[in-house]
Each structure stands twice: as C-alpha cells, then as structure tokens.
Amino acid sequence: MAALSPTSDPMRILIIEDDREAASYLLKALRESGHVPDHAVDGESGFHMADTRDYDVLVVDRMLPQRDGLSVISALREKGNTTPALILSALGQVDDRVTGLRAGGDDYLPKPYAFSELLARIEILGRRRGGKEIETVYRVGDLELDRLSHEVRRAGKVVVLQPREFRLLEYLMKHAGQVVTRTMLLENVWDYHFDPQTNVIDVHISRLRSKIEREMGEPLLHTVRGSGYIMRAGD
C-alpha cells in the first residue's frame, strides 16, 4: 500500500511583494496548491492588511517600498501579532538571515528559491501555528522523497534527480493512489495551460522510471492507458 503524508489544509496567506511578476507567480501557484493568498504591493499596505485581517502565514519580501519587510514584521510583533512570517530576500548570507530572524521572522528563504521548498516551509509554519506539525516526506513503498532537503531514496539508496524530475516525482507522490492525467502534469509540473504538442511528459516519465525502478524492486510508477499515470506500491 502507498503511504502519503497528509496534505495541508487550505491557509490564508498574505504575500507582501513589490515585484508584480514574482507575486503573480506565487499567487497562481499557491491557489493551485489549494491555498487562499492575498497580495500587498508595498510594506505600508502589507502592514495594514496583516494588522487588520486574519492570516495563517505571511510571506514578506525584505526590500519593499514605503516600509521594508523587516520593519513590517517588527511593527507587527510590537503590536502582539504572532502570525508566522517567512522572509524572502536576495540577501542570503548568514548575517542577513540572523538579522531577519531577530527582527521577528520565523523563517528565511534566500532568492532564487524553488516553489516546492517555499510551499513546504509555508505549510510547516501554518501547522505550527495550529499546534500541529506537518510531515515533509512522501513515501510510496520503499521510495521516499524529502520536500525540504530535495533528497530521494529508494530502499535507502540515494536517487539523483534533475529539478524537473524531482518536481514530477513530487507531484506524482503527492497524489499517490490517484490517477494523474497528462493535463494535470502539464499544468502543475510544467506550468503549461495548453497542450504543447510534444512528448515532453513521455521523455521525463521514461527517465524517472529508469532512475527509481531500474534494478530496484517492484514497479511503483504505472501507466493507466488512456488516462495518465499512478504511483502505487503492491501491484
């Protein structure tokens, strides 16, 4: 039987980010992940929204117009607002991260980042606020995928994947036991909302199978003809 860590309940998330393209990407990706995000374009409006509305997690860019991200978080903490805050910044040195955490941030993620890691960190912060921890490891049979360390193991042996292969496997394992269609993969792994008329999925599925199944025991990734794919152990 396939074992899958529970997915996060929907959360209200405030994105405070002045880069509209980056914010648009985050908003779209978070909605696709089942969450309810809002957006503030500067520090002042972000502070007001965080202060007057109820959010599960704040995602705060460090460099913002009108009021920088650390100032926003510090001011919220002074008012007794304990909403978990994840700081995003191009400043990723140790001293920068320490400064961010001391300003009241709960986590700090340097740019550029992978959305899968951002999502895992958001879910962890949200669960902690609710008094619960969230598992960050997906398991199907003897295959394990760690969403934070980006490490994959089969029967204890490390499997090296390229970023797209990891994202593909993560999505398949997240939906273990369910049929995942090609359209779902195009939208959620490649961010396509149209059919590119290529064999990109077939190529990546083949490569993934080769890496996680070759001389490693029973097949885990199955083709459902006419429908898509399913991750399942014990067939």
N, C-alpha and C positions, 0 to 999 in steps of 0.2 A: 504494500500500500504506500502511496505517496504521502509524505508529511510536509506540510507547508506552514510556515509561521503565519499568524493571523495578520490580515491587512489592517491598516489604521482606519479608525472611524473618521468620517469627514470632519475637518477642522476649519475654523475661520482663521485665515492668515492675512496679515497686513504686510504688503511689500512696500517699503519706502525706498524708492529708486528713481533717480532723475534721468537715467538713460532709458528713454521710452522703448527702444528696440529690445533691450535686455529685459525690461519689465514686461513687455508684451509676450515675450517668450516664456517667462516664468508664469505669468497668469494663465496662459494657454496650457502649459504643461501641468500645472497644479490642478486646473479644472479637469483635465484628462485623468488625473490621479484620484479624482473623487473629492477634492477639497474645495473650499469656498474662499477664494482670495479677493482682497481689495487692494487698491493701489493709491499711493500718495506720491506726488511728483517732487516734493521738497521736504526738508526737515521740519519746517513750521507746520505745514498741513499734516504731516505724518504724526507729529507730536499731538496735535489736536485730535486726530482720529483715534490714536492709541489711548488717549486720555479719556475720551468720551464714549468709546464703543468697547464692546467685549470681544477680545480676540484670544485665540489659543496660543498663537505664536506670532512674533514679529520678525520679519527679515529686513534688516536695516543696512543699507549701503553706508559705508563710512564717510565718503566725501559727498556731501549734499549741499545744494544752495540754501540760503537763508539760515539754516541751522544744521551743523554737521551731525552725523549719526551718533557719535559718542555723547554729544550734548543732549540729543533727544533721549537716549537711554538713561543718562544720569538724571535728567529732569524728571523722567517718569519714576525712577527709583526713589527720588526725593519725595514724590507725592504718594508713595506707597504702592505704586503699580508694580506688580511682580510678574507680569506676563513674560514668559521666556523670550529672549531676544537672540537671534542668530545674526552676527555681524558679517557682512560681505565686504571685502576690500582687496584692492590690488597691492596693498601693503601687507606683506606676508612674513616679515621677519619675526623672530621670537619676541623682541621688544614691542613690536606693533601688536602682536596678539595679546601679550601681557597687559598692555595699556587698554586694549579693548575689553578684556575680561574684568579688569579693575574698575572700568567705567560702569560696570553693571551688566555687561553682556554675558550670556550663558554659554555661548559657543562662538567660534570664529572660523570662517572658511575663506581662505585666500582665493582670489581670482587668478586665472580662469579655473573653473570647477566643473565637475560632471554633475548633471542634474540628478542622477541616481543617488549620488552621495548627499547632495543638498536635501533631497526628499527624505532620505534615511535620517539625517540629522534633525529635520523638522519634525518628523514623526516621533523621534525619541524625546525631543523637548516637549511635545504635546502630551505624550504619555506620562512623562514625569510630572507634569502639572496636574494630571488627573490621578496621580498616585500609583500609576502602573508603568511598567517598563515594556517596551516592545522588542520582540525578537528581531534581529537583523540578519539572521541566517536562514536561507531557504534550503530545504532538504527534499530530495526525491530519491528513495532507495539509499544507496551509498554515495550519492552525489551531493555535495554541499557547496553553496555559494554564499560568501560573506559580502553583504552590500557595503560595508564600511571599509574593509581592507581591500576589497576587489580581488579576493583570493577565491579560487575554485579548486576543490579537491574531489577526486573520485577514489574511494576506498583508501583514503588517507594520502593519496599521491597528488601532488600539485599539478593542475592542468593550466597551461599558459594560453590565455585568450587575448585576441586583439580587442580594442574598445568596443567595436560594433558587435563582435561575437559575444562579449560579456553582456552587453545590453540585450541582445537577442535571447541569450540563455536566461537572464534575469526575468525577462517578461514571460518566457515560457514556464519558468519555475514558479513565478508568482501566481500563474493560472494553472498550476499542476492539477491534473484530473479533469480539465476542461478543454474542449476543442478550441484552438486558437486559429482564426481564419487568416488568410493572406492579407485581407484588408486591415485587420487588426494589427498585424505586424507592420505593414506599410505605414500606418498612421502613428503607431506608438514606438516603433523602433527606428524608422527612417524619417518620421515626421512628414511623410507624403500624404496628401489628401486627394490623390489621383493615382491612377494606375500608370506607372512609368513605362509599361510595356517592355520590361527587361526581365532577365532571370536572376535578378539580384538576390531574391529570397532563396531560390534553389541553391545558388552558389554558397551562400552563408550557412544554410542548413546542412549542406554536404560537408563543409569544413568543420562545423560544430560537431556533427556526428563523428567525424574522423577523430576529433580530439577527445571527446568524452566517452566514446564507446569502443574504439579500436583496442582489442585485447584487454578489455576492462570489465568483462562480465556481460550481464544481460542488457539488451537494448532498453533505453529509457525514453528516447525521442521517437515517437511513432507518427507515421503519415496516415491521415484519415482521408482516403481518396474522395475527391470532390468537395472536401470541406476545409482541410488545413492540417494542423499538427496537434499532438497532445503529449505532454510529459507525464509518464506514468511508469511505476515500477510494478513488478509482479505479474506481467502478462505471460 
